[in-house]
Every structure is written in C-alpha cells, then in structure tokens.
Amino acid sequence: MKPRLIASLAVCAALALATTGCSMISPQATTIAYSAADGVNVPDSGPVQVRNAFIVATEDGAQGNLIAAFVNDTDSSETVTIEVGDSGADTITVRIPARTTVSLGADEPPILIEALDTLPGADTPGHFQSGDAEGSLASLPVLDGSLPYLTDLVPEAAVAE
C-alpha cells in the first residue's frame, strides 16, 4: 500500500511541476516595456524624456502635426532638438523649463511639419536630442484624423480647404 501512495504523490508532484513550471522560464509580459498609446517613447534622447511621440497628418500626407510629451526632471531648463523625416531639412527646437512636462497637442499647440511627405498609416523617422546626449532615432507613427480624439489635431491648412 505504501509504494502506491508514494507513486501517486510522485505523479501529483510531477504533474504540478509540469503544469506550473513553464512560468519559471517564460518572460513576464508585465516586465516588457512598451508604449501603451498611439505614439512611441524615445529612449536615450538625453535628459529630457520624450513620451508618446506621433504625427497626425493630412489625408495626402503632405504635412502633419507633431504630438509629444516632453518631461524635464532636471533642475535646469533644457532644449530639445527635433528632426522629422528623411531629409532632415528642418530642425525644430523646443525649450522645456526645469521640472516641467510640456505636452504638444494638449497643453501647447502641436508643431507643424510642413514637408512631411508620409501617408497616414506609415512611419517616418524622427531624431530627438537634448543636453549633451547624442540623441535617439525613433520610427514615428503617422496617423490621420479619423479617430474622434485626433480630429482637432489635423493641420489647420488641410481643414480649411
């Protein structure tokens, strides 16, 4: 009788280990960093953190508004340098005061990218740099104004036509 009890306990232990052991070697989904929004976070851009960066473009993709949040946790005012698109022709600078978050498209008006040349649904490169950092290149999603909360963010020139 004792060997049967030991064998059934061994089978139960093996079954419990087999059904729960997978979680020991699988990565937890909650530990994987991702952007839980329409835009992307830009790591390593410098002391100013770039959060939820994306572009809301006209239907033809000729121009778009840059939407992003800039978080400056430092004790000094910082300048963020931004280049959007393949050409890098236009360089945009935004001054972020110390210990402040600036949200383009919410607290502040969005930045108009006049020569975007990227259709909604595609991505366009965006380089963000602040402080002494080299900056970071990100693939910015280009969206249209079809969602109700993005309608007001479509560039004004396209709405007036």
Contacts in CASP RR format, 6 or more apart in sequence:
PFRMAT RR
TARGET T0000
AUTHOR 0000-0000-0000
METHOD contacts of the structure
MODEL  1
MKPRLIASLAVCAALALATTGCSMISPQATTIAYSAADGVNVPDSGPVQV
RNAFIVATEDGAQGNLIAAFVNDTDSSETVTIEVGDSGADTITVRIPART
TVSLGADEPPILIEALDTLPGADTPGHFQSGDAEGSLASLPVLDGSLPYL
TDLVPEAAVAE
33 41 0 8 1.000
35 41 0 8 1.000
35 52 0 8 1.000
37 52 0 8 1.000
38 52 0 8 1.000
38 54 0 8 1.000
38 141 0 8 1.000
38 143 0 8 1.000
38 150 0 8 1.000
39 52 0 8 1.000
39 53 0 8 1.000
39 54 0 8 1.000
39 67 0 8 1.000
39 140 0 8 1.000
39 141 0 8 1.000
40 52 0 8 1.000
40 53 0 8 1.000
40 54 0 8 1.000
40 138 0 8 1.000
40 139 0 8 1.000
40 140 0 8 1.000
40 141 0 8 1.000
41 49 0 8 1.000
41 50 0 8 1.000
41 51 0 8 1.000
41 52 0 8 1.000
41 53 0 8 1.000
42 49 0 8 1.000
42 50 0 8 1.000
42 51 0 8 1.000
42 53 0 8 1.000
42 128 0 8 1.000
42 136 0 8 1.000
42 138 0 8 1.000
43 136 0 8 1.000
44 133 0 8 1.000
44 134 0 8 1.000
44 135 0 8 1.000
44 136 0 8 1.000
45 80 0 8 1.000
45 128 0 8 1.000
45 129 0 8 1.000
45 130 0 8 1.000
45 133 0 8 1.000
45 135 0 8 1.000
45 136 0 8 1.000
46 129 0 8 1.000
46 130 0 8 1.000
46 131 0 8 1.000
46 132 0 8 1.000
46 133 0 8 1.000
46 135 0 8 1.000
46 136 0 8 1.000
47 72 0 8 1.000
47 73 0 8 1.000
47 74 0 8 1.000
47 78 0 8 1.000
47 130 0 8 1.000
47 131 0 8 1.000
47 133 0 8 1.000
48 70 0 8 1.000
48 71 0 8 1.000
48 72 0 8 1.000
48 74 0 8 1.000
48 78 0 8 1.000
48 80 0 8 1.000
48 96 0 8 1.000
48 130 0 8 1.000
48 131 0 8 1.000
49 70 0 8 1.000
49 71 0 8 1.000
49 72 0 8 1.000
49 73 0 8 1.000
50 68 0 8 1.000
50 69 0 8 1.000
50 70 0 8 1.000
50 80 0 8 1.000
50 128 0 8 1.000
50 138 0 8 1.000
51 68 0 8 1.000
51 69 0 8 1.000
51 70 0 8 1.000
51 71 0 8 1.000
52 67 0 8 1.000
52 68 0 8 1.000
52 69 0 8 1.000
53 66 0 8 1.000
53 67 0 8 1.000
53 68 0 8 1.000
53 126 0 8 1.000
53 128 0 8 1.000
53 138 0 8 1.000
53 140 0 8 1.000
54 66 0 8 1.000
54 67 0 8 1.000
54 68 0 8 1.000
54 140 0 8 1.000
54 141 0 8 1.000
54 142 0 8 1.000
54 143 0 8 1.000
55 64 0 8 1.000
55 65 0 8 1.000
55 66 0 8 1.000
55 67 0 8 1.000
55 84 0 8 1.000
55 113 0 8 1.000
55 116 0 8 1.000
55 118 0 8 1.000
55 124 0 8 1.000
55 140 0 8 1.000
55 141 0 8 1.000
55 142 0 8 1.000
55 143 0 8 1.000
56 64 0 8 1.000
56 65 0 8 1.000
56 67 0 8 1.000
56 110 0 8 1.000
56 142 0 8 1.000
56 143 0 8 1.000
56 144 0 8 1.000
56 145 0 8 1.000
56 150 0 8 1.000
56 153 0 8 1.000
56 154 0 8 1.000
56 155 0 8 1.000
57 63 0 8 1.000
57 64 0 8 1.000
57 65 0 8 1.000
57 116 0 8 1.000
57 118 0 8 1.000
57 119 0 8 1.000
57 120 0 8 1.000
57 142 0 8 1.000
57 143 0 8 1.000
57 144 0 8 1.000
57 154 0 8 1.000
57 155 0 8 1.000
58 64 0 8 1.000
58 154 0 8 1.000
58 155 0 8 1.000
58 157 0 8 1.000
58 158 0 8 1.000
59 120 0 8 1.000
59 144 0 8 1.000
59 158 0 8 1.000
60 119 0 8 1.000
61 116 0 8 1.000
61 117 0 8 1.000
61 118 0 8 1.000
61 119 0 8 1.000
61 120 0 8 1.000
61 142 0 8 1.000
62 115 0 8 1.000
62 116 0 8 1.000
62 117 0 8 1.000
62 158 0 8 1.000
63 112 0 8 1.000
63 113 0 8 1.000
63 114 0 8 1.000
63 115 0 8 1.000
63 116 0 8 1.000
63 155 0 8 1.000
63 157 0 8 1.000
63 158 0 8 1.000
64 112 0 8 1.000
64 113 0 8 1.000
64 116 0 8 1.000
64 142 0 8 1.000
64 154 0 8 1.000
64 155 0 8 1.000
65 105 0 8 1.000
65 110 0 8 1.000
65 111 0 8 1.000
65 112 0 8 1.000
65 113 0 8 1.000
65 153 0 8 1.000
65 154 0 8 1.000
65 155 0 8 1.000
66 82 0 8 1.000
66 84 0 8 1.000
66 92 0 8 1.000
66 104 0 8 1.000
66 110 0 8 1.000
66 111 0 8 1.000
66 112 0 8 1.000
66 113 0 8 1.000
66 140 0 8 1.000
67 104 0 8 1.000
67 105 0 8 1.000
67 110 0 8 1.000
67 153 0 8 1.000
68 103 0 8 1.000
68 104 0 8 1.000
69 101 0 8 1.000
69 102 0 8 1.000
69 103 0 8 1.000
69 104 0 8 1.000
69 106 0 8 1.000
70 80 0 8 1.000
70 94 0 8 1.000
70 96 0 8 1.000
70 101 0 8 1.000
70 102 0 8 1.000
70 103 0 8 1.000
70 104 0 8 1.000
71 101 0 8 1.000
72 78 0 8 1.000
72 96 0 8 1.000
72 97 0 8 1.000
72 98 0 8 1.000
72 99 0 8 1.000
72 100 0 8 1.000
72 101 0 8 1.000
72 102 0 8 1.000
73 99 0 8 1.000
74 98 0 8 1.000
74 99 0 8 1.000
75 98 0 8 1.000
75 99 0 8 1.000
76 98 0 8 1.000
77 95 0 8 1.000
77 96 0 8 1.000
77 97 0 8 1.000
77 98 0 8 1.000
78 95 0 8 1.000
78 96 0 8 1.000
78 98 0 8 1.000
78 130 0 8 1.000
78 131 0 8 1.000
79 93 0 8 1.000
79 94 0 8 1.000
79 95 0 8 1.000
79 96 0 8 1.000
79 130 0 8 1.000
79 131 0 8 1.000
80 93 0 8 1.000
80 94 0 8 1.000
80 96 0 8 1.000
80 128 0 8 1.000
80 129 0 8 1.000
80 130 0 8 1.000
81 91 0 8 1.000
81 92 0 8 1.000
81 93 0 8 1.000
81 127 0 8 1.000
81 128 0 8 1.000
81 129 0 8 1.000
81 130 0 8 1.000
82 91 0 8 1.000
82 92 0 8 1.000
82 93 0 8 1.000
82 94 0 8 1.000
82 111 0 8 1.000
82 126 0 8 1.000
82 127 0 8 1.000
82 128 0 8 1.000
82 129 0 8 1.000
83 90 0 8 1.000
83 91 0 8 1.000
83 92 0 8 1.000
83 126 0 8 1.000
83 127 0 8 1.000
84 90 0 8 1.000
84 92 0 8 1.000
84 113 0 8 1.000
84 116 0 8 1.000
84 124 0 8 1.000
84 125 0 8 1.000
84 126 0 8 1.000
84 127 0 8 1.000
84 140 0 8 1.000
85 113 0 8 1.000
85 116 0 8 1.000
85 117 0 8 1.000
85 118 0 8 1.000
85 124 0 8 1.000
85 125 0 8 1.000
85 126 0 8 1.000
86 124 0 8 1.000
86 125 0 8 1.000
87 115 0 8 1.000
88 127 0 8 1.000
89 115 0 8 1.000
90 113 0 8 1.000
90 114 0 8 1.000
90 115 0 8 1.000
92 111 0 8 1.000
94 102 0 8 1.000
94 104 0 8 1.000
94 111 0 8 1.000
96 102 0 8 1.000
96 130 0 8 1.000
101 107 0 8 1.000
102 108 0 8 1.000
104 110 0 8 1.000
104 111 0 8 1.000
105 153 0 8 1.000
110 153 0 8 1.000
112 155 0 8 1.000
116 124 0 8 1.000
116 142 0 8 1.000
118 124 0 8 1.000
118 142 0 8 1.000
119 142 0 8 1.000
120 142 0 8 1.000
120 143 0 8 1.000
120 144 0 8 1.000
120 145 0 8 1.000
121 141 0 8 1.000
121 142 0 8 1.000
121 143 0 8 1.000
121 144 0 8 1.000
122 142 0 8 1.000
123 139 0 8 1.000
123 140 0 8 1.000
123 141 0 8 1.000
123 142 0 8 1.000
124 139 0 8 1.000
124 140 0 8 1.000
124 142 0 8 1.000
125 137 0 8 1.000
125 138 0 8 1.000
125 139 0 8 1.000
125 140 0 8 1.000
126 137 0 8 1.000
126 138 0 8 1.000
126 139 0 8 1.000
126 140 0 8 1.000
127 135 0 8 1.000
127 136 0 8 1.000
127 137 0 8 1.000
127 138 0 8 1.000
128 135 0 8 1.000
128 136 0 8 1.000
128 138 0 8 1.000
129 135 0 8 1.000
129 136 0 8 1.000
143 150 0 8 1.000
144 150 0 8 1.000
144 154 0 8 1.000
145 151 0 8 1.000
145 153 0 8 1.000
145 154 0 8 1.000
END
